[in-house]
Amino acid sequence: MFQPLPLYIGLRYVRTRRRGFFVSFISWVSMVGVCLGVASLIVILSVMNGFESELRGRLLNLSSHATISGTPQQMHNWQALANIAHQVPGVIGVAPFVELQGMIGRGGSLQGAKLRGVLIDQESQVADISQRMVSGQFNSLTSGSRNMLLGSGLAWQLQAQVGDEITVLIPEVISGTELRPRLWSFTVSGIFEVGAQEFDNSLAIINMQDATALAGVDAPTGLRLKVADIFAAPTIVKQVAQWLKRATDNIYSTSDWTIENASYFRAVGIEKTMMTIMLMLIVGIAAFNIVAALVMVVNEKRTDIAILRTLGLSPQQIIAVFITQGLIIGWFGIAIGLILGLSLAFNVDVVVPWLEHTFNMQFFDPNVYYITQIPSEVHVPQVAWITLIALVLTAVATIYPARRGAHVAPAEALRYE
């Protein structure tokens, strides 16, 4: 006979066709519920991972992985500082920058904007602006040219095109709290579009020499860093600051993309957590159905349990019988859900266009959204956690019915047989 005996009997109970329709229906519903819960979790989290990566990529197109900032006196010899930063393991690009807050206007329109001064030959090490140009050329930002690149949203607000003249206004501190406006004129030499409102709607880029002259300083604001591993940026930028401190005996301010864009990724993280909790409720409900189905099976098999007990099976073996039955239902559903979820997550780029074509609909209108395709990125640790939690929930769901079956008294169950 097949051994161990409780496993053999549990498998027979799963395959038997003598169960009532309602018990079988509840078992199938439980299996389908577990399957849909696991598959939904994998697909939804993979899509949200894809959106997070897409958002991170768009933000980092123009935003540096990390920055080192200091006073004009500290940054005066920025070339030497850049050489030191290049020597830190993990740093693959360094570029100086000047950052100003001001107002830019054209005609009767006036908009708040962030002005960034860059050097053409250095900036390509940390950002890929030239690939994001809608019109004009990035190379037009030569020293003394007073040319300017505008984000597409900012250009639309100002109704500005390549060749138009733009007025820049920044506050100049005279003494104490006394301010006066400083006005400069620039020519729009290009328009870029990143796909992130933070840049497209508020960023203007000019040459660094023009920016330092406009600000009235003779040094950049700091250095922008590009690192090989973006997730190691917080650690690497601190190492760069330590190297610079040892070399110059100055303390520099540090920042990185996880700090500058914390609100975006915190919001995505909260959404992923809430979606996980809500979708895990589907698995929880399916596990509750497993409890209900096994309780009904126990009531139906009271006579069988009594006979097995009289033949010598212990209460622990009876518990193993019904745990086996519950685990087969739950874990089979998990396995199918895992296969279905991974299949959909890896083929979102095929499934979504098919749904759009079949139902004549469009998930993301390119006239409204920057992202026109649904991205997907499967993270193995997430899939492992989803599977493990589902396995634990379904295993826990079998404990109560199995213990109830073990407490069936043989004499009472066989009294009227």
TITI-69139 format. One record per residue: x, y, z of N, C-alpha, C in turn; residue in one letter. Coordinates in pm, whole numbers, plus 50000, padded with zeros to 5 digits. Layout:
<recs>
XYZXYZXYZA;...
</recs>
This chain:
<recs>
500854988050000500005000050000500885012550000M;500345023049936501065035749929501345041050068F;502575045250091502965050850221503505064950201Q;503315074050297502605071950423501085071550402P;500425064050490498985061650476498145074550480L;498395084450572497575096750572497645104250439P;498835104350376498955111050247498145103750140L;498175090650143497415082550047495915085150061Y;495425085150186493985087250208493595101650169I;494455111350203494165125250167494065127050017G;494955120749940494895121549794493655114749741L;493235103749803491995096949761490795105949784R;490765113149895489655122249924489585133649822Y;490755138049776490775148849676490195143949544V;490525131449507490095126049376488695120249377R;488145117549494486865110749500485765118949435T;484815112449370483695119049305482405117249383R;482485111549501481295108849579480915120349669R;481705131049669481375142349754480165149549697R;479455156349785478295163949742478695175249649G;477735179549565478015189949467478485202649536F;477855206349647478175218849712479605218749766F;480005207349824481375206149877482385207449763V;482105200549651483005201449536483055215649481S;481885222149477481825235949426482665245249513F;482555243949646483325252349736484825249749719I;485195237249697486605233849677487145240449550S;486375239649442486795245849317486865261049330W;485885266949399485905281449421487145285349500V;487495277549600488685280349680489935280049594S;490035269649510491205268249424491295279949325M;490175283549264490165294649168490485307849239V;489945309649362490205321849437491675323549468G;492325312749512493765313249540494535316249411V;494135309749302494795311749173494695326249129C;493485331949133493295345849089494015355649181L;494005352949311494685361749405496175362449378G;496805350949363498255350449338498585356749203V;497815353149098498075358648965497895373848963A;496845378749028496605393249031497725400549102S;498175395049214499275401449287500535402249202L;500875391549135502085391449054501985401548940I;500845401748870500685410648756500665425248800V;499855428448903499735442348948501065447748999I;501755440049082503025444749136504085445749026L;504055436848928505005437748818504765450248735S;503485453548710503165465648635503575478048715V;503335477948846503735489448928505245490648936M;505955479248936507425479648928507855486048797N;507155482548689507485488348559507265503348556G;506135507948614505875522248620506925529348706F;507315522948816508335528948903509665530348829E;510055520148755511305520748679511225531248569S;510045531948504509875541948398509955555948455E;509295558048569509335571148634510765574648677L;511465564848735512835567148779513725570648659R;513545563448548514355566248431514115580148375G;512845584248373512525597548320513065608448411R;512945606448542513455616448635514965617748628L;515635606348606517095606548604517675610148469L;516795612648369517305617148240517995630648252N;517415639548332518005652748351518445655148494L;517985646748586518385648248725519585639148752S;520565644448821521765636548847521485625648949S;522335615448948522215604949048522535610249188H;523465619749193523845625749321524495639249295A;524535647749397525145660949382526025664149504T;527095671349477527975677049579527885692149566I;527505699049673527325713549667528195720349771S;528545732949740529355740749833529255755549801G;529915763649879529935778049856530805781149734T;530665793449676531535797049562533015795749595P;533405798849720534815797549758535235782849756Q;534365774049805534695759749808534735753749668Q;533875758749576533765753049443534595760449338M;535405770049382536155778149286537045769449197H;537745760049255538625751049179537885737849153N;536765738949080535895727249063536545716348976W;537455720148887538105709848804538885699948889Q;539605705048991540365696049080539415687349161A;538305693149205537325685349280536715674449192L;536455677749065535895667848973536865656348951A;538155659348943539155648748925539185639349046N;539055645149166539025636749287537775628049288I;536635633949253535375626449252535435614949153A;536105617049038536215606448937536975594348990H;537845596349087538655585449139537905576449237Q;536745580949286535965573049381535355561149308V;535505549049358534905537349292533395538849277P;532925536049157531485536749130531065549349058G;531895559849058531575572448989532015571248844V;531075573648751531405572348608531235585548533I;530745595948600530575608848534530485620148634G;531105631548603531075643348689530905655648601V;530015664648641529795676948565529435688248660A;529955700448637529575711748722528215717248681P;527595724348772526295730448740526105742848825F;525255751748776524805763548850523285763048851V;522695764748965521245764148974520705777149031E;519715782848961519115795448999517595794148998L;516955801749084515505802849084515135816849035Q;514205817648944513825830648893512535830248816G;512295840648739511105841748656511565843648512M;510865837248421511145839448280509845843448212I;509955852448117508755857548053508945860347907G;507815860947839507785864647698506475871747673R;506565884047624505355891847604504695894747738G;503445890947750502735893047876502755881247968G;503415870247929503465858148010504705858248097S;504535854248223505645853548318505475840848401L;506485832348404506405819548473507615817748564Q;507365811748681508465807848767509205796048707G;510525796148720511315785548657512595783248733A;513155771448711514465767948764515455768848649K;516485776948664517505778348561518725770048600L;519175761948506520345753548531521435757048431R;522605760748481523735763448395524615751248382G;524975747448258525765735348234526835738248131V;527815729148126528845729348022528555718147923L;528555721347794528155711547693528995698847700I;530315700347702531195688647697531155680447826D;530855686747939530805679748067529435673548094Q;528385680348054527025676048089526675662548029E;527245659347914526945646447850527395634547935S;528275636948033528715626148121527645621948222Q;526735631148255525765628248362524325628448315V;524045634048196522675634848146522675633547995A;521545629447942521425627047798520415636847739D;520695649847751519755660047705519615659747554I;520715657247483520675657847336519665648047278S;519415636747348518455626847299517015630647330Q;516825641247408515485645447448515035658247380R;515795662847280515455675247213514285673147116M;513285681747129512155681647037512455690346916V;513115701546941513545710546834514795717746880S;515595722546785516825729246820517945719446853G;519085724946897520275716946925520815719847065Q;521225709347135521835710947266523185718147254F;523875715847144525205721847124525145737047107N;523945742547102523825757147084524155764847212S;524305757647326524565764447454526055767547469L;526565775947380527965779847388528125791747483T;529345793547532529615804147628529395817947565S;528655826547635528405840047588527335841347484G;526725830047442525705830547337524355835347388S;524145833947519522865836947581521725829347514R;522025816847481520985807847431520365800247547N;519145795347526518425788547633517615776947575M;517605765647651516735754347620515565754447717L;514355752747665513155752747748512515739047750L;511945735247865511115723347872509865725447788G;509335714647730508195715747639506985722147706S;506725718547832505585724347902505785739147929G;507005742947966507315756947991507235765047862L;507715759447753507635766247624506175768247582A;505335758147610503915759247576503245770247658W;503585770947787502995781347873503385795447825Q;504615796747775505085809847729504795812247581L;504235801947514503995802747369505295806447297Q;506385799747339507705802747286508145791947187A;508865796047084509425786946986510905790246967Q;511595781546896513015783746869513185797046795V;514085805446845514345818546786513695829846862G;512745826846951512075837447027512995842647138D;512745855147176513525861247284512805859347417E;513555855447520513015852947653513705862247753I;512925868147843513475876647947513585868748077T;514745869348139514985862248266515135872648376V;514415870348485514475879248600514855871148723L;515935875148789516315868748915516545879549019I;516315876449147516535886449253518025887749285P;518475899749305519865902449341519885909149479E;520665903349571520775908849705521765920449703V;521285932249745522155944049749522845944849885I;522035945149989522585945450126521495940950221S;521865931750310520895926950409519725920150341G;518545925850360517325920150301516865928150180T;517645937650137517255945950022517565938649891E;516565937749806516705930749680516385939949564L;516965936549449516575943449327516605933149214R;515745934949115515705925149006516865926848910P;517355915748858518375915948754517745909748630R;517765916948520517115912748397518155909648290L;517975898048225518805894248111517895889148001W;518345890347879517595884947765518325872747709S;517545862347677518085850147617517285846947491F;517885838947405517205834247285516935819347296T;515705815447268515355801247273516045794147156V;516945784947189517665777647085517275762947079S;516355758747166515925744847164514835742247266G;514075731747242513005727347333513195712447356I;513165708147483513345694047517512095688747587F;511945675747583510825669147652511325656147712E;511215655247845511685643447918510535633847946V;509335639147966508215630848005507975631148154G;508585640948223508375643048366508035657748387A;506895660348450506435674048463507415682748539Q;508155676948633509105684648713510115691848625E;510485685848511511445691948420510755699148304F;509795692648243509165698348124508435711348153D;507895712948273507085724648303507825735748377N;509065733348419509695743648503511195745248483S;511815737848393513275738248380513705745448253L;514675754448269515335761048156516835759048172A;517505755748063518935752548068519715762947987I;520785768148047521645777847981523095773648001I;524005780847936525425777947952525875781948093N;526855774548149527265777148287527935790848302M;528715795248202529325808448212528255819548214Q;527215817648132526115827248134525415827048270D;525275815148328524595813848457525395820348569A;526715818348569527535824548674527545839748661T;527565844748536527515859148516526165864648559A;525095857448528523765861848569523625862048720L;524215852048787524115851248933525115860249003A;526105865148931527105873748992528135866349073G;528435853949035529435845849105530455841149003V;531545835349051532605830748961532875815848975D;531925808449031532105794049051530755787049041A;530745774149007529475766848999528875764349137P;527625760449137526935757049262527465743949320T;527825734649232528295721649279528615712549163G;528745699649193529065689349094527925679149090L;527565675448970526575664748950527315651948921R;526875641048984527565628148971526665617848904L;527285609648823526615597848768527365585648816K;526615575748869527245563848927526815551548849V;527605541048862527325528748789526075521848840A;525875522048971524705515649034523895526549103D;522735529849046521955541049101521495538449243I;521335525749279520865522549414521995524049517F;523215525149469524355527449559524705542249567A;523925550849499524235565149495524335571549634A;523405568549729523525574849863524855571749932P;525345559549914526615555749977527805562049904T;527755561949771528875566949692529055581949712I;527945589649715528085604149728528685607849864V;528405600049967529025602550097530525599650092K;530905589350018532335586450002533035597849927Q;532365603249825532945614549751533155626449843V;532145629349927532265640650021533415638550118A;533635626150162534745623250253536085625050183Q;536185620650058537435622349983537735637249963W;536685645049930536885659349909537275666350039L;536705661950150537035667950280538495665350316K;538975653150289540375649950319541315658050230R;540875660750105541735667850012541735682950033A;540605688550074540485703250083540205708250223T;539885699150316539525702850453538245711350455D;537375709250356536075716050352534955705850364N;533845710150419532665701450432531685705250321I;531295695350241530385697750129529025691450157Y;527985697750104526625692450117526415681650012S;525675671350048525405660349955523905658249940T;523535653049825522155649249801522175638349694S;521085631249680521005620849577519575619649530D;519355611449428518045610649364516975605049459W;517355597049558516355591549651515825602349744T;516615612849766516175624049851515405634249768I;515945637649652515325647949570513975643649514E;513785630749493512525625649438511805616549537N;512035618849665511495609949769509975609349764A;509305620649737507845620849739507265611849632S;507885611549513507395603049404507445588349444Y;508615584149489508795569849515508125565549646F;507955574949739507175571749858505725569249821R;505185577149730503805575249686503645561849615A;504605558449529504545545549460504645534149560V;505525535549659505675525149761504405523049841G;503725533949877502465532849952501405526049866I;501335529649738500365523449649500625508349636E;501885504649623502205490449611501835482849738K;502085489049853501745482649981500245480749994T;499475491149961498015490249973497445480149873M;497975479949751497505470349652497815456149697M;498985454149758499335440849808498365436349917T;498055445350010497135441950118495755438650064I;495265447049972493905444949919493815432049838M;494805429549753494755417449672495025404949754L;495795406449863496025394849950494725390750020M;493785400050030492475396550088491775386050002L;492025386349870491435376149783491935362349823I;493235361449848493805348649892493245344850029V;493075354950118492505352250249491085346950241G;490265352750152488885347950135488885333750080I;489785331049984489885317549929490305307650038A;491225311950126491635303250237490455300650330A;489635310650355488435308650437487505298550372F;487405298850237486585288950167487155274950183N;488465273850191489075260750215488655255550352I;488615264350451488155260550585486735255150576V;485845262650507484445258450496484325245150425A;485075243450315484995230950241485475219150324A;486575220650396487105209750477486195206550595L;485575216650652484625213950761483475205250711V;482965208450591481885200350535482365186250501M;483615185050453484175171750425484285163750554V;484725170050662484835163250791483465158050836V;482445166350824481095162050863480615150550776N;480985150950647480555140350555481315127350580E;482555128350628483405116550645483485111950790K;482525115650872482585111551012482645096251026R;481875089250945481895074550951483255069150909T;483815074750800485125070250754486195072750861D;486095084550925487065087851030486975077751144I;485745074351183485555064851293486135051151258A;485915046951133486445033851091487975034051091I;488535045051040489995046051038490565045951180L;489845052651272490325052651410490275038651469R;489225031251439489115017651494490155008351432T;490625011751311491655003551247493055007151296L;493145017551381494445020551442495065033751408G;494415041951325495005054951294494905064051415L;495965071351441495995080551555495365093851516S;495005102051615494455115451584495415123751497P;496725122351520497685129851440497635125651293Q;497405112751269497305108151131496015112851066Q;494935113651142493685119151089493885133851052I;494595141251139494895155351108495685156150978I;496655147150960497475147250839496645144550714A;495605136250726494735133150612494075145850560V;493465153650650492715165450606493635177250574F;494785177850640495765188050600496255185350458I;496485172750425496885169050289495845173550188T;494575170850218493505174650126493455189850107Q;493545197250217493505211950207494695217650134G;495885211850160497085216750094497055214049944L;496515202649904496415199749761495545210149692I;494405213549754493505223549696494205237149687I;494785241549800495395254749804496655255849720G;497545246049733498835247149664498705244749514W;497715236849473497485235349330496995248649271F;496125255549345495675268749301496835278749296G;497735278049395498895287049396499795284449275I;500005271549244500875268149131500295273548999A;498995271648981498375276748858498425292048855I;498155298348971498215312948978499605318148949G;500625311048996502015315048972502335314448823L;501925303648758502175302148614501405312748535I;500125314648571499295324448500499825338648521L;500155341948646500635355348676501935358648605G;502895349348608504175351748541504005352548390L;503105344248336502865344548191502325358148148S;501365363448226500805376548193501825387748216L;502575386948327503525397548360504645398448256A;505095387148204506165387248105505665390747965F;504355390447945503795392947812502785404247812N;502945413847903502045425347907502075433047776V;503255433947714503385441347588502645434747474D;502255422047491501475415047389499995414947427V;499715412647557498325411447603497585424647592V;498225435547634497545448647635497165453147494V;498085452847395497665456447259496535447647206P;496545434747243495455425847199494125430147260W;494135433547389492905438247453492425451347391L;493375460547363492995473347302492395471247164E;492965462047088492455459346953491115452046958H;490995442447050489775434347057488575442647103T;488775450747206487675458447263487635472947215F;488485476147117488495489547057488605500347164N;489635499347247489835508647356491325511947365M;491635522147445493025526247463493255529447609Q;494205522347672494455524147814495085537847842F;496055541847761496755554547782496745562447652F;495975573147652495895581947536497195589947525D;497935588847413499205596247400499035611347404P;497815616147381497565630547389497425635347533N;497275625847626497055629347767498235624947853V;498745612747828499745606847917501115606747848Y;502165608647931503525607247882503835592647850Y;503365583547936503605569247917502445563547838I;502715558147720501655553247633501555537947632T;502495531047693502465516547701502585512247846Q;501945501147880501995496048017503285488048034I;504205492748120505455485448141505255474448246P;506145464848245506095454048344507505449748378S;507735447648507509065443648554508885433848669E;509205421348646509015410848747510225410648839V;509965411648970511015410649071510875397049139H;511895388949128511845375249183511585375149334V;512215383849415511915383749559510445386449589P;509795395449513508375398049534507545385649504Q;507855379049394507115366849357507305356249465V;508515355249517508785345349623507965348549748A;507895361449786507125365149905505635362749885W;505115365949768503695363349739503395348549751I;504245340449691504035325849696504115320749838T;505105325349914505285320750052504095324550139L;503615336950128502475341250209501235333250173I;501025330750043499865322850001499965308450054A;501175302750049501365289150102501055288550251L;501515298450325501275298650469499795300250500V;499115309350429497675311650453496875299050428L;497155292250316496395280050286496735268750384T;497985268350430498345258050529497645260650662A;497605273250704496935276650830495445273450821V;494855275350701493415273050684493025258450706A;493965249250696493625234950710493665230250855T;494225238450944494465233551081493155230951156I;492245240851156491005239251233490175227351185Y;489865226151052489055214451010489745201251041P;491075200751025491795188151051491715184351198A;491875194051288491765191151431490345187051467R;489365193151398487985189251425487745174851383R;488335170751270488195156851228488855147251324G;489985151251382490705142551476489935140451605A;489005149651640488255148551764486935140951749H;486705135551629485495127451610485595114751695V;484585112151776484585100151863484085088251782A;484875077451768484465065851687483165059751731P;482985058151860481775051651910480525059551874A;480615072751889479455081251859479145081451711E;480225081751627480005082451483479425069551428A;479745058051491479265045151440478025040151511L;477455047851602476335043151683475155039251597R;474835047151495473635044551415473955038551280Y;475205033751263475565027651134475245012551136E;
</recs>
